[in-house]
Amino acid sequence: MKTFYREDEVRIKEVPNAGRLVEGADYQIIRLILKPGEFQMPHRNQNRVIFYVLKGRGILQVEGRSFQLSVGDGAEVMTYEMRAWKNQGEEELELLIFKFL
């Protein structure tokens, strides 16, 4: 489980709005929802991922660069790149994540 924080830096211990939709031998498809003001702490992952924005808008930070993404936008993040998401909007940010194992 990932740890998320709100804008006021309060730690959110449980994230019931994240979960695997499909899992295969070499991939996972994950749905993630961040409420307004929620964000991930920067982290590295040993897997390449593709993010696709289903709803809302947010900022994806990758290796110190920021990208504003909204509905219909996608981004690929390579293995071991530092990454984090922040919901900057007033509605939920809903992402579809394709993780390659």
ZIDA-V531928 format. One record per pair of residues at least 24 apart in sequence whose ideal C-beta (glycine too) atoms are under 8 Angstrom apart, sorted by sequence separation. I is the first residue (numbers start at 0). J is the second residue. If there is no record, write none. Layout:
# ZIDA-V531928
[[I | J] [I | J]]
This chain:
# ZIDA-V531928
[[33 | 57] [49 | 73] [50 | 74] [59 | 83] [60 | 84] [49 | 74] [50 | 75] [59 | 84] [60 | 85] [11 | 37] [49 | 75] [50 | 76] [58 | 84] [48 | 75] [49 | 76] [57 | 84] [58 | 85] [47 | 75] [48 | 76] [57 | 85] [5 | 34] [7 | 36] [47 | 76] [57 | 86] [58 | 87] [3 | 33] [6 | 36] [47 | 77] [56 | 86] [57 | 87] [5 | 36] [6 | 37] [47 | 78] [55 | 86] [56 | 87] [57 | 88] [5 | 37] [6 | 38] [44 | 76] [46 | 78] [56 | 88] [4 | 37] [5 | 38] [45 | 78] [55 | 88] [3 | 37] [4 | 38] [44 | 78] [45 | 79] [50 | 84] [3 | 38] [4 | 39] [44 | 79] [55 | 90] [57 | 92] [3 | 39] [4 | 40] [43 | 79] [54 | 90] [55 | 91] [56 | 92] [2 | 39] [43 | 80] [54 | 91] [55 | 92] [57 | 94] [1 | 39] [2 | 40] [43 | 81] [44 | 82] [54 | 92] [55 | 93] [42 | 81] [43 | 82] [54 | 93] [41 | 81] [42 | 82] [52 | 92] [53 | 93] [1 | 42] [41 | 82] [42 | 83] [52 | 93] [53 | 94] [41 | 83] [52 | 94] [53 | 95] [39 | 82] [40 | 83] [51 | 94] [39 | 83] [50 | 94] [51 | 95] [38 | 83] [39 | 84] [50 | 95] [51 | 96] [38 | 84] [39 | 85] [50 | 96] [51 | 97] [38 | 85] [49 | 96] [37 | 85] [38 | 86] [48 | 96] [49 | 97] [37 | 86] [48 | 97] [36 | 86] [48 | 98] [33 | 84] [35 | 86] [47 | 98] [48 | 99] [33 | 85] [34 | 86] [46 | 98] [47 | 99] [31 | 84] [33 | 86] [35 | 88] [46 | 99] [35 | 89] [44 | 98] [46 | 100] [35 | 90] [37 | 92] [35 | 91] [34 | 91] [33 | 91] [34 | 92] [32 | 91] [33 | 92] [32 | 92] [32 | 93] [33 | 94] [31 | 93] [32 | 94] [30 | 93] [31 | 94] [30 | 94] [30 | 95] [31 | 96] [29 | 95] [30 | 96] [28 | 95] [29 | 96] [28 | 96] [27 | 96] [28 | 97] [29 | 98] [27 | 97] [28 | 98] [26 | 97] [27 | 98] [26 | 98] [26 | 99] [27 | 100] [25 | 99] [26 | 100] [25 | 100] [24 | 100]]
